[in-house]
Amino acid sequence: MTEIYQKIVDFIRSLYNKNEGPVQLHEPHFMGNEKKYLDDCIDSKFVSSVGKYVYLFEQRISGITGAKYAIATVNGTAALHIALILSDVSSEDEVITQPLTFIATTNAIAYTGAQPVFVDVDKDTLGLSPEKLNHFLKKNVVYKDGESRNKLSGKRIRACVPMHTFGHPCKIDEIKEICENYGIFLVEDAAESIGSLYKNQHTGTFGNFGILSFNGNKIITTGGGGMILTNDAGKAKLAKHITTTAKVPHPWEYNHDMLGYNYRLINLSAALGCAQLEQLDNFLANKRELAQIYCDFFKEIGIKFVKEPDFSRSNYWLNAVILNNRQQRDDFLTYTNSKGIMTRPAWTLMTKLKMYEHCNRDNLDNSYWIEDRLVNIPSSVRY
């Protein structure tokens, strides 16, 4: 396989016009008005959590996603934490999610005191499986008076958090229908999927809440940042309130009427985000072109490339290939990284981490299969 691995290394270097040095997994591009807007922000003296760019960024995200309301936060994890609080998730509850995800998904659940419950993913979407979800609920849940309770623990299952993995939409409409049938709040972790559509609807807008991330490695970055998406005016107002330390508006007094969080995005970061959003369409087109180039190349050499699922338009945030087994995956990772090509495996499954190994879970065969085989390959926008 060494000959094939070297062919891959050479091909990736040619894509990024890099004969030497590292090829990053996903690096940001600042090619527009970033410096101009940052200078404007600095000159205005409004560099913290109040300023015109925060509100402009929220408005533009609302327009792009179709969500009625968008509330900017310091990062995607904070956005998910607040979305779960607004879904009335508490320490007496359980929240269903997938084991194949970045740890922030599960940590945000744990911040509320709730227990994560892990249900398997689908191989074609890499996201939560509606079939497995329905099976788990039928087997383990008593549904009464609009609430679902786990027969084993007696706890209420309050929410479900599917994740659109690497920007590929899961079968979110089916998941939504199942959640509605069981009285479960749907909170979409769309952290990785800005610009991704499922049946022509933007990810993060199917559930009661959705969240986005603008970390430094995302397609659009604010350095760090997140967004809560919702169509509920009351919840949106409350989200803005509790992410601003629940401060009661007053010309000079500092009064706070409930437990709040210092989670609002700062104006400097939002200025960066506004400039990045102006380039979003070009970034997405560039990345889809890259994905097609990869798809054709890997088909030629007999390695499976992860393509967008049916009925989806993926942003192809992180491209990925599927190797034959874990040994081949590890050999591929070792070889490519030794040659300066940054490749990464899928995350270690949440159920294998000591903080969550005790949590309830169903059969996770697909998640184990993917963990053993999937590798992310360089996916930066090319210019």
VEXDREN-2710 file (C-alpha; in Angstrom, 1 decimal):
% VEXDREN-2710
k/r/px/py/pz
1/MET/0.0/0.0/0.0
2/THR/3.0/2.3/0.4
3/GLU/2.9/3.1/-3.3
4/ILE/-0.7/4.1/-3.2
5/TYR/-0.2/6.2/-0.1
6/GLN/2.6/8.1/-1.8
7/LYS/0.4/8.6/-4.8
8/ILE/-2.2/10.2/-2.4
9/VAL/0.4/12.4/-0.8
10/ASP/1.6/13.6/-4.2
11/PHE/-1.9/14.3/-5.3
12/ILE/-2.8/16.3/-2.3
13/ARG/0.4/18.3/-2.5
14/SER/-0.5/19.1/-6.2
15/LEU/-4.0/20.2/-5.2
16/TYR/-2.5/22.8/-2.8
17/ASN/0.5/23.7/-4.9
18/LYS/2.8/22.7/-2.0
19/ASN/5.9/20.8/-2.9
20/GLU/7.2/20.9/0.7
21/GLY/6.0/21.9/4.2
22/PRO/2.8/20.8/5.9
23/VAL/-0.6/20.7/4.2
24/GLN/-3.1/21.5/7.0
25/LEU/-6.4/19.7/7.5
26/HIS/-8.5/22.9/7.3
27/GLU/-7.1/26.4/7.6
28/PRO/-8.9/29.7/7.5
29/HIS/-8.8/32.1/4.6
30/PHE/-8.9/35.9/5.1
31/MET/-9.3/37.4/1.6
32/GLY/-12.0/40.1/1.9
33/ASN/-12.9/42.9/4.3
34/GLU/-11.6/41.3/7.5
35/LYS/-9.0/43.9/8.3
36/LYS/-11.3/46.7/7.2
37/TYR/-14.1/45.7/9.5
38/LEU/-11.7/44.9/12.4
39/ASP/-10.2/48.4/12.0
40/ASP/-13.7/49.9/12.0
41/CYS/-14.5/47.9/15.2
42/ILE/-11.4/49.1/16.9
43/ASP/-11.9/52.7/15.9
44/SER/-15.5/52.6/17.3
45/LYS/-14.2/51.4/20.7
46/PHE/-16.9/48.8/20.8
47/VAL/-14.8/45.7/20.9
48/SER/-16.6/43.6/23.5
49/SER/-20.1/42.1/23.6
50/VAL/-22.0/45.2/22.4
51/GLY/-21.5/46.6/18.9
52/LYS/-23.1/46.8/15.5
53/TYR/-21.2/43.8/14.1
54/VAL/-22.7/41.4/16.6
55/TYR/-26.2/42.3/15.5
56/LEU/-25.3/42.4/11.8
57/PHE/-23.7/39.0/12.1
58/GLU/-26.9/37.6/13.7
59/GLN/-29.1/39.1/10.9
60/ARG/-26.9/37.7/8.2
61/ILE/-26.9/34.2/9.7
62/SER/-30.7/34.4/10.0
63/GLY/-30.9/35.3/6.3
64/ILE/-28.6/32.6/5.2
65/THR/-30.2/29.8/7.2
66/GLY/-33.8/30.9/7.1
67/ALA/-34.1/30.8/10.9
68/LYS/-36.3/33.6/12.2
69/TYR/-33.8/34.3/15.0
70/ALA/-30.1/33.9/15.5
71/ILE/-28.3/34.6/18.8
72/ALA/-24.5/34.9/18.7
73/THR/-22.4/33.2/21.4
74/VAL/-18.8/32.9/22.3
75/ASN/-18.5/29.4/20.8
76/GLY/-20.6/26.5/19.6
77/THR/-20.5/24.6/22.8
78/ALA/-22.0/27.6/24.7
79/ALA/-24.7/27.8/22.0
80/LEU/-25.6/24.1/22.5
81/HIS/-25.5/24.5/26.3
82/ILE/-28.0/27.3/26.2
83/ALA/-30.2/25.6/23.6
84/LEU/-30.5/22.6/26.0
85/ILE/-31.3/24.9/29.0
86/LEU/-34.0/26.5/26.9
87/SER/-35.3/23.0/26.1
88/ASP/-35.8/22.6/29.9
89/VAL/-33.1/19.9/30.2
90/SER/-32.2/19.4/33.8
91/SER/-30.2/17.0/36.0
92/GLU/-33.3/14.8/36.3
93/ASP/-33.3/14.1/32.5
94/GLU/-31.6/12.1/29.8
95/VAL/-30.6/13.4/26.4
96/ILE/-30.1/11.1/23.3
97/THR/-27.2/11.8/21.1
98/GLN/-24.7/9.9/18.9
99/PRO/-21.4/8.4/20.0
100/LEU/-19.6/9.5/16.8
101/THR/-19.2/13.2/17.5
102/PHE/-16.9/15.9/18.8
103/ILE/-16.8/15.9/22.6
104/ALA/-18.4/19.3/22.8
105/THR/-21.8/17.7/21.9
106/THR/-21.7/15.4/24.9
107/ASN/-20.1/17.9/27.2
108/ALA/-22.9/20.4/26.6
109/ILE/-25.4/17.8/27.7
110/ALA/-23.3/17.1/30.8
111/TYR/-23.2/20.8/31.7
112/THR/-26.9/20.7/32.3
113/GLY/-26.5/17.7/34.7
114/ALA/-28.4/15.4/32.3
115/GLN/-27.2/12.0/31.3
116/PRO/-26.3/11.3/27.7
117/VAL/-27.8/8.3/26.1
118/PHE/-26.0/7.0/22.9
119/VAL/-27.8/5.7/19.8
120/ASP/-26.0/4.6/16.7
121/VAL/-25.4/6.4/13.4
122/ASP/-26.1/5.5/9.8
123/LYS/-23.1/4.7/7.6
124/ASP/-24.4/6.8/4.7
125/THR/-24.8/10.0/6.7
126/LEU/-22.4/9.5/9.6
127/GLY/-25.2/11.0/11.7
128/LEU/-27.8/9.7/14.1
129/SER/-29.9/6.9/12.6
130/PRO/-33.6/7.5/12.7
131/GLU/-34.2/3.7/12.4
132/LYS/-31.9/3.0/15.4
133/LEU/-33.5/5.9/17.3
134/ASN/-37.0/4.6/16.7
135/HIS/-35.9/1.1/17.7
136/PHE/-34.3/2.3/21.0
137/LEU/-37.4/4.3/21.9
138/LYS/-39.8/1.5/21.2
139/LYS/-37.8/-0.9/23.3
140/ASN/-36.8/1.3/26.2
141/VAL/-39.4/4.1/26.6
142/VAL/-42.8/4.5/28.2
143/TYR/-44.6/7.4/26.6
144/LYS/-47.4/8.9/28.7
145/ASP/-48.9/12.4/29.1
146/GLY/-46.7/13.8/26.4
147/GLU/-43.4/12.7/28.0
148/SER/-41.1/9.8/27.4
149/ARG/-39.4/8.0/30.3
150/ASN/-36.6/5.4/30.2
151/LYS/-38.0/2.2/31.6
152/LEU/-34.6/1.3/33.1
153/SER/-33.6/4.6/34.8
154/GLY/-37.1/6.1/35.2
155/LYS/-35.7/9.4/33.9
156/ARG/-37.4/11.7/31.4
157/ILE/-35.9/11.7/28.0
158/ARG/-36.2/15.4/27.4
159/ALA/-34.1/16.1/24.2
160/CYS/-32.4/14.6/21.3
161/VAL/-29.2/16.0/19.8
162/PRO/-28.2/14.7/16.4
163/MET/-25.1/16.0/14.7
164/HIS/-24.5/16.8/11.0
165/THR/-21.1/15.1/10.9
166/PHE/-18.4/16.8/8.9
167/GLY/-21.1/18.9/7.2
168/HIS/-23.1/16.0/5.9
169/PRO/-26.8/16.3/6.8
170/CYS/-28.4/13.4/8.7
171/LYS/-31.9/12.2/8.0
172/ILE/-33.2/15.1/10.1
173/ASP/-36.8/15.1/8.9
174/GLU/-37.3/11.5/10.0
175/ILE/-35.6/12.2/13.3
176/LYS/-37.9/15.2/13.8
177/GLU/-41.0/13.1/13.3
178/ILE/-39.9/10.5/15.8
179/CYS/-39.1/13.1/18.4
180/GLU/-42.5/14.8/17.9
181/ASN/-44.2/11.4/18.4
182/TYR/-42.4/10.9/21.7
183/GLY/-42.6/14.4/23.1
184/ILE/-38.8/14.9/22.8
185/PHE/-37.2/18.3/22.1
186/LEU/-35.0/18.3/19.0
187/VAL/-31.8/20.3/19.2
188/GLU/-29.6/20.1/16.1
189/ASP/-25.9/20.2/16.4
190/ALA/-25.2/21.9/13.1
191/ALA/-21.8/23.1/14.3
192/GLU/-20.0/21.8/11.2
193/SER/-22.7/22.3/8.6
194/ILE/-23.1/26.0/7.7
195/GLY/-24.3/26.1/4.1
196/SER/-25.5/22.4/4.1
197/LEU/-29.0/21.7/3.0
198/TYR/-31.3/18.8/3.5
199/LYS/-34.2/18.7/1.1
200/ASN/-33.5/22.3/0.3
201/GLN/-33.7/23.4/3.9
202/HIS/-30.7/24.6/5.9
203/THR/-29.4/22.3/8.6
204/GLY/-30.1/23.6/12.1
205/THR/-33.6/24.8/11.3
206/PHE/-35.6/21.6/11.6
207/GLY/-35.6/21.3/15.3
208/ASN/-36.7/23.4/18.3
209/PHE/-33.2/24.8/18.2
210/GLY/-30.1/24.5/16.1
211/ILE/-26.6/25.6/16.7
212/LEU/-23.6/26.6/14.5
213/SER/-19.9/27.0/15.2
214/PHE/-17.4/29.5/13.9
215/ASN/-14.2/28.0/15.3
216/GLY/-10.9/28.6/13.6
217/ASN/-11.1/25.4/11.6
218/LYS/-14.6/25.9/10.3
219/ILE/-15.5/27.1/6.8
220/ILE/-16.5/30.5/8.2
221/THR/-14.6/31.6/11.3
222/THR/-14.8/34.3/13.9
223/GLY/-11.8/32.9/15.7
224/GLY/-14.2/31.3/18.1
225/GLY/-17.9/31.8/18.1
226/GLY/-21.3/30.1/17.8
227/MET/-24.9/30.8/17.0
228/ILE/-28.3/29.6/18.4
229/LEU/-31.0/29.2/15.7
230/THR/-34.7/29.2/16.5
231/ASN/-38.1/30.3/15.2
232/ASP/-39.4/31.0/18.7
233/ALA/-39.5/34.7/19.5
234/GLY/-39.8/34.2/23.2
235/LYS/-37.0/31.7/23.4
236/ALA/-34.8/33.9/21.3
237/LYS/-35.3/36.9/23.6
238/LEU/-34.5/34.7/26.6
239/ALA/-31.4/33.3/24.9
240/LYS/-30.0/36.7/24.4
241/HIS/-30.8/37.6/28.0
242/ILE/-29.2/34.7/29.7
243/THR/-26.1/34.7/27.4
244/THR/-25.6/38.3/28.6
245/THR/-25.4/37.4/32.3
246/ALA/-29.2/37.9/32.6
247/LYS/-28.6/41.6/33.1
248/VAL/-31.8/43.7/33.4
249/PRO/-31.6/46.7/31.0
250/HIS/-30.9/49.9/32.9
251/PRO/-28.9/53.1/32.2
252/TRP/-26.5/52.5/35.1
253/GLU/-27.6/49.8/37.6
254/TYR/-26.4/46.2/37.5
255/ASN/-29.3/44.0/38.3
256/HIS/-29.7/40.4/37.2
257/ASP/-33.0/38.5/37.5
258/MET/-31.9/34.9/37.0
259/LEU/-28.8/32.7/36.5
260/GLY/-27.0/33.9/33.4
261/TYR/-23.9/33.2/31.5
262/ASN/-21.2/35.4/30.0
263/TYR/-21.6/33.7/26.6
264/ARG/-22.2/36.6/24.1
265/LEU/-20.0/36.9/21.1
266/ILE/-17.7/39.9/21.1
267/ASN/-17.9/42.6/18.5
268/LEU/-14.3/42.0/17.2
269/SER/-15.1/38.4/16.5
270/ALA/-18.4/39.3/14.8
271/ALA/-16.7/41.8/12.6
272/LEU/-14.4/39.0/11.4
273/GLY/-17.5/36.9/10.8
274/CYS/-19.3/39.5/8.8
275/ALA/-16.4/39.7/6.4
276/GLN/-16.1/35.9/6.2
277/LEU/-19.8/35.6/5.4
278/GLU/-19.4/37.8/2.3
279/GLN/-17.2/35.0/0.9
280/LEU/-19.3/32.0/2.0
281/ASP/-20.8/31.2/-1.5
282/ASN/-17.3/31.2/-3.0
283/PHE/-15.9/29.1/-0.2
284/LEU/-18.8/26.5/-0.6
285/ALA/-18.4/26.3/-4.4
286/ASN/-14.6/25.9/-4.0
287/LYS/-15.1/23.1/-1.5
288/ARG/-17.7/21.3/-3.6
289/GLU/-15.2/21.4/-6.5
290/LEU/-12.5/20.0/-4.3
291/ALA/-14.8/17.2/-3.1
292/GLN/-15.6/16.2/-6.7
293/ILE/-11.9/16.1/-7.6
294/TYR/-11.2/13.9/-4.6
295/CYS/-14.2/11.7/-5.5
296/ASP/-12.9/11.0/-9.0
297/PHE/-9.3/10.5/-7.8
298/PHE/-10.2/8.0/-5.0
299/LYS/-12.6/6.1/-7.3
300/GLU/-9.6/5.6/-9.7
301/ILE/-7.4/4.1/-7.0
302/GLY/-10.1/2.0/-5.4
303/ILE/-10.6/3.8/-2.0
304/LYS/-14.1/4.8/-0.9
305/PHE/-14.7/8.6/-0.7
306/VAL/-17.5/9.8/1.6
307/LYS/-20.0/11.6/-0.6
308/GLU/-23.0/13.7/0.4
309/PRO/-26.1/11.6/1.4
310/ASP/-29.3/11.4/-0.6
311/PHE/-31.5/14.6/-0.7
312/SER/-28.6/16.6/0.7
313/ARG/-26.3/19.4/-0.4
314/SER/-23.3/19.1/1.8
315/ASN/-20.8/21.9/2.5
316/TYR/-18.0/19.2/2.5
317/TRP/-16.4/20.8/5.5
318/LEU/-14.1/17.9/6.1
319/ASN/-13.6/15.4/3.3
320/ALA/-13.1/11.8/4.4
321/VAL/-12.2/8.4/3.0
322/ILE/-13.0/4.9/4.3
323/LEU/-10.2/2.4/4.6
324/ASN/-10.6/-1.4/4.8
325/ASN/-9.9/-1.9/8.5
326/ARG/-8.3/-0.2/11.5
327/GLN/-4.8/-1.4/10.7
328/GLN/-5.0/0.1/7.2
329/ARG/-6.5/3.3/8.8
330/ASP/-3.5/3.5/11.2
331/ASP/-1.0/2.8/8.5
332/PHE/-2.5/5.5/6.3
333/LEU/-2.5/8.0/9.2
334/THR/1.1/7.2/10.0
335/TYR/2.4/7.5/6.5
336/THR/0.5/10.7/5.4
337/ASN/1.4/12.6/8.6
338/SER/5.0/11.5/8.3
339/LYS/5.0/13.2/4.9
340/GLY/3.5/16.4/6.1
341/ILE/0.0/15.7/5.0
342/MET/-2.3/16.3/8.0
343/THR/-4.9/13.6/8.2
344/ARG/-7.0/12.7/11.2
345/PRO/-9.2/9.7/12.3
346/ALA/-12.8/10.1/13.4
347/TRP/-13.1/11.0/17.0
348/THR/-12.8/8.3/19.7
349/LEU/-16.3/7.3/20.4
350/MET/-17.9/9.0/23.3
351/THR/-18.7/5.7/25.0
352/LYS/-15.0/4.9/25.2
353/LEU/-14.2/8.1/27.2
354/LYS/-14.0/7.6/30.9
355/MET/-16.5/10.4/31.6
356/TYR/-19.2/8.7/29.5
357/GLU/-18.3/5.0/29.5
358/HIS/-21.0/4.4/32.1
359/CYS/-23.8/6.0/30.1
360/ASN/-26.7/4.0/28.6
361/ARG/-26.3/3.0/25.0
362/ASP/-27.9/0.8/22.3
363/ASN/-26.1/-1.3/19.7
364/LEU/-23.4/0.8/18.2
365/ASP/-22.1/-1.4/15.4
366/ASN/-22.1/1.3/12.7
367/SER/-20.2/3.8/15.0
368/TYR/-17.5/1.2/15.7
369/TRP/-17.2/0.3/12.0
370/ILE/-16.8/4.0/11.1
371/GLU/-14.3/4.7/13.9
372/ASP/-12.1/1.8/12.6
373/ARG/-12.0/3.0/9.0
374/LEU/-12.7/6.7/8.5
375/VAL/-9.9/9.3/7.9
376/ASN/-10.3/13.0/7.3
377/ILE/-8.1/14.5/4.6
378/PRO/-7.0/18.1/3.8
379/SER/-10.1/20.1/3.0
380/SER/-9.1/23.8/3.1
381/VAL/-10.4/26.2/0.4
382/ARG/-7.9/26.3/-2.4
383/TYR/-6.7/29.6/-4.0
END
